[in-house]
């Protein structure tokens, strides 16, 4: 087995699967099929997925022939990671047939659960590996902050010609009222200044006896003084 591992490592990857099969055939002829297990295990670890899937099927069929049902099921479970259900239907048909013949309801359901899990894993990987289309690519500015500052300056420039204070049509302008009052006061003062005070003599007949009494009192005040 050690010699086979070293030999398969020295050949090209395209020839490794063929080299492993040659060693399996020789080990079977010389030592029996039970001595091929280590070679199969090494092949599953070394070969690419497509070749590893083929050797998994052969290995599981070998264990099934030997009556090692649990070992065969473990091999199918291990090899499921190499078998995308969307493209490797043959692998899952073999496993399904194995469970129908040697398993039960629980093992069959477990096989279906693993199949769904593997399908979801490959579906997720496919979605991440799809290159973006030209329509989905959105052009982004080299400097996002510069674009934001440009937008802010543009908004400020548009608002620069507008008054910063909102005009309220119902607002009372006290300055206008004060100006009106001052104008009215000035007009009043002008009218009073223009008026002329005229002094007129009132006849004594208007006051009657009050005028004579007042004159008499004034004469007494003069004599007493």
C-alpha positions, 0 to 999 in steps of 0.5 A, a space after each residue: 500500500 505504501 509503494 502504491 501511494 508513492 507510485 500514484 503520487 509520481 504520475 500525472 493526475 489524469 493517470 492516478 485513477 488508472 494507477 489506483 485501479 491497477 494496484 487494486 487488481 493486483 492486491 485482489 489477485 495476490 492478497 484477496 479483496 479484503 486487502 484492497 480497502 486501504 487502497 480504496 481509502 487512499 484513492 478517495 483521499 487523493 483523486 479528484 471528485 469525479 474519480 473519487 465518486 467512481 471509486 466510492 461506488 466500487 468500494 461500496 459494492 465490494 463491501 456489500 458483496 462481503 456482507 458489510 452493510 454498515 461499512 457500505 452505507 458509511 462509504 455511500 455517506 462519505 461519497 455523497 459529498 462528491 455527488 451533486 444530485 443535479 448531475 450525478 443521478 446514477 450515484 443516488 440511484 445506486 444508494 437508493 437501491 442499496 437502502 431498498 435492499 438492505 436498509 429500512 425506513 429510517 435509513 432510507 429517510 436518512 439517505 433522502 435527508 443527506 441528498 437534500 443537504 448535498 443538493 442545497 450545498 451545491 446550489 448555494 455554491 453555484 449561486 456564489 460562483 455565477 459571474 455578475 452580468 453587465 446589467 447588474 453592475 452599478 457604476 459607483 463613484 470613485 470617492 463616495 464622500 466627494 459625491 455627497 459633498 457635491 450634492 450638499 453644495 448643489 442644494 446650498 447653491 439653489 437656496 442661496 437666492 432665497 430669503 432665510 426667513 419665511 414670510 408670514 402674511 398674518 404677521 403684524 409689523 410693529 415698525 410700520 405701525 410706529 411709523 404711522 403713529 409718528 406721521 399722525 403725531 407730526 400732522 397733528 402738531 402741524 395743524 395745531 401750529 397752524 391754528 391762530 388764537 384770537 382774543 375777543 372781549 366778552 360784554 358785561 351783559 353776558 355775565 349780568 350781576 356777576 360782573 358787577 360783584 366781581 368788580 366790587 370785590 376787586 375794588 375792595 381788595 385794592 383799598 384794603 391793600 
